[in-house]
Amino acid sequence: MASLHHLHQNPFINNKSRDIARHERPGSTSISSILTFSTTIETFTSSRKVESLNSVKQLHAQIVKMGDNLNSECLGEKLIHLYLKFGDFRSAAFVFFLGFLGHVHFSRPLSSLVEEFDRAGSTIFDLLVIFSELRRKGAVFDGRILAVVIKMCAESGDLWLGKEIHGLLVKKGLDLDVHLKCALMSFYGSSWGVEFAEQVFEEMPSPTIFLWNEAILVNLRSGLFAKVFYLFREMQFSCVKANSFTMVKILQVCGKVHALEEGKQIHGYVLRSALELNLLVCNSLVNMYAKNSKLESARIVFYLIEKPTTASWNCIIYGYALNGFLAEAGQLFQEMELSEAKPDVITWNSLLSGYFLHESSEKVLVILQKMQSAGFKPNSSSIATVLQAISVMGLLVSGKEVHGYVIRNGLEHDVYVGTSLIDMYLKCSSLRCAQAVFDYMKNKNIFAWNSMINGYAFNGHFDEAFKCLEQMKQEGINPDMVTWNGLISGYSLNGHNNEAVALIHQMKTSRVEPNVVSWTALISGCCQTGNYKDSLRFFGYMLLEGIKPNSTTISTLLRACAGMSLLRKGEEIHCLTIRNGTFEDPVVATALIDMYCKSGSLKKALDIFRKCQKKGVASWNSMIMGLAIHSRGKEAISLFNEMCDAGIKPDSITFTAVLSGCKHSGLIDDGWKYFDSMTKDFNMMPTLEHYSCMVDLLGRGGYLDEAWDFIQQMPLEADAGTWGALLGACRIHNNLELAEIAAKHLFKLEPYNSANYILMMNLYANANRWENVENLRDLMDAKSVNNRPGWSWIQIDEKIHVFSVVGKPHRDIGEIYFELYQLVSKIKKLGYVPDTSCVLQKTSDDEKVKILLSHTEKLAITYGLIKKENYRPVRVISNTRVCTDCHTAAKHISEVSSCEIFLKDGVRFHHFINGKCSCNDYW
């Protein structure tokens, strides 16, 4: 390395720095040698081969000796590259920081140089350590490098060093420099809070457009979109003219919050300001209209661009893909290939994300193959989308193949890819692989930690989750809202509701205030595990805490009401949606349709469906299924055809709903038609659920042999749903031979499902094979299969009245039986004869008649008639399929009482009115 006599040539170093330089260790990289170089590397690399760190140092020394005779704009970055190549991070960092003090220039943006350090395995934190060391040694820096260091403080979260530099700027009188102000606002906005950034902004007496833009950017990054609009108005009042950067950011907000009207106004401002020819602004307009689902407007703006670039094409293709118009996105892709601008990785990523969001996860893998065949190398964004699709499908083997690609292409250290890999392994229930990926990650951010913690929590491994939480804290990363909410959701999803509530209280002691997402995680977890009562109870606690529910909370509560068929509670929540303005949300509207259908109010469901302006495929599916479970098969088919005419592409759930409508209404020919159309017209492979529907359809219609042949010819192995459909059909038509075959399979697939045993006992009892009945009872006892007790309930005012075959009888049971005897006496005059075949016990006919009177459906209907209000229908919910005797009795009771009766048995509704049932006795 060169001697120290060159120090006098650099005016940026004070005497203290010279003293420090004299005491450097022999063999270390001299500060002086780095400060005074100013020549080109090419001169030397052309004549000598740089093949080791020592040769780099010799080269550097030679450059220093040359003095200022030669100059190169990229001299500094070439030296940095060579030092990093041979692992001398310290010397590379010295060149990076101290090059600013001499005459060395950098042709690339400084952020790009920082990325080179990152690729070499050095973090921003490591660079800041060197910077602090140089400050202690007396190096004096100008505003350019200080602006870069402030940005590095923001990225690394080094709060106090950033504040120190702010103080240094004030002392040096540089605090009014516009570029330093922008850097400080960015630092405070990301590290201390938007209010601190605003203080920096307000210190400037007359902010320039750059400061206004930075203020807008800070609020945009923090998600304060209303504040962004406010700042834009204030900027106009201050007579500061917005530039293209301002327009791009404002339009970005209009797209994020779906502010179409504001976006149109900004479009007008663009035209008045003559910015319509600015390519970035035009691209942002296309993006804004696309995100507001105004694709025609987006296309008009796009075709007004004189020479669309690749970015322009990407905006319009992404817009169509985002909104689910994948065929149109494909056509635009083909147009792009014929234009001057060719597709790039971002174009392919747009298609990948579109197919993942709207088509099917399988198609994502097909697009990936096409992308690679076209010669494009998937990047981190491509891989993340593919991993999400694999997670949905649970294809662990495919996930491992993608992981291999990640390793081969050096993407394993990308935090985004690493987090996606962890998430994929967790969703494929491979905790060991997820932990291995996590342990291998170099720079774990809070997203990676949260993925690991939440993955353990969701899988019920709470000890591991909290162990991971403690490790995160030791690494200096504090748990954030996502961490806590993930733990709450994990506990709730695993049925530990009390522990989940305790976590909400623990959040407060950790100075993290529970928000609407925290409570919704708790409520949603209860709902998904069938703890509907707890969902509604915790919602009450949430309101007491002063937390306002959002659309996700509301839709979850409506699912809870649908699960219990709580019509009145659902109506209350419906009123809440109107008051808080969430009624127009498509997700809430769909949940309302589903709730009313499953609570027996089909008329209200249809009313909401027709009024819904933004009907997605989920809304159509809910309404078609609602018609199906109410035995309105013809109407379900009609609505399906209307859906197709409206340009909404049906999915697999749609066909399940249509086939359910056919099976509940006995529409066998229509069922075959729509089952065949799945593959013929919609290129959709039927799933086991669709095959089960067809078996049920054929079996209910009495075509048991055809149903058996259909099972034999299925390309998929029959599951419990398929065999259960056949067994149910055998019970209806008393086909004991096929029933025994179906039961044999079911006892293997579902050995602890009592319903299968009960169905077989029913068939044996009808055939007077009581020995077989007893054998099945013994088998249930041997396997400890608990027979699910039958129950029915009815809501009177605000109270639920439950009638069960076990437990204490209802307090008004005497009055109920008295009224029931009166009703039976009346309906016998209409021709009612008790159907004793519904009783499984081997006893006398008189005793069987008494047993029939104790059926919970009859007791609940009778109590409803006793307590009936005005002309309200009686609504009864039962957990078992209604027997033929109760069904016949309910028809007659509706006639003698002149009262509508709704009876839900399982998932299906029976609407009794004037002696007839909506199912037409087909159930």
Buried (B, 14 or more C-beta within 10 A) or exposed (E): BBEBEBBEBBEBBEEEBBEBBEEBEEEEBBBBBBBBBBBBBEBBEEEEEBEEBEBBBBBBBBBBBBEEEBEBEBBBBBBBBBBBEBEBBBBBBBBBBBBBBBEBBBEEEBEEBBEBBBEBEBBBEBBBBBBBBBBEBBBEBEBEBBBBBBBBBBBBEBBEBBBBBBEBBEEBEBBEBBBBBBBBBBBBBBBBEBEBBBEBBEEBEEBEBBBBBBBBBBBBEBEBBEBBBEBBEEBEEEEBEBBBBBBBBBBBBBBBBEBBEBBBEBBEBBEEBEBBEBBBBBBBBBBBBBBBBBBEBBBEBBEEBEEBBBBBBBBBBBBBBBBBBBEBBBEBBEEBEEBEBEBBBBBBBBBBBBBBBBBBBEBBBEBBEEBBEEEBEBBBBBBBBBBBBBBBBEBBEBBBEBBEBBEEBEBBBBBBBBBBBBBBBBBBEBBEBBBBBBEEBEBBEBBBBBBBBBBBBBBBBBEBBBEBBEBBEEEEBEBEBBBBBBBBBBBBBBBBBEBBBEBBEBBEEEEBEBBBBBBBBBBBBBBBBEBBBBBBBBBEBBEEEEBEBBBBBBBBBBBBBBBBBBBEBBBEBBEBBEEBEBBBBBBBBBBBBBBBBBBBBBEBBBBBBEEBEEBBBBBBBBBBBBBBBBBBBBBBBBBBEEBBEEEBBBBBBBBBBBBBBBBBBBBBEBBBBBBEBBEEEBEBEBBBBBBBBBBBBBBBBBBBEBBBEBBEEBEEEBBBBBBBBBBBBBBBBEBBEBBBBBBEBBBEBBEEBBBBBBBBBBBBBBEEBBEBBEBBBEBBEEEEBEBEEBBBBBBEEEEEBEBBEEEEEBEBBEEBBEBBEEBBEBBEEEEBEBBBBBBBEEEEEEEBBEBBBBBBBBBBBBBBBBEBEEEEBBBBBBBBBBBEBBBBBBBBBBBBBEBBBBBBBEEBBBBBBEBEBBBEEBB
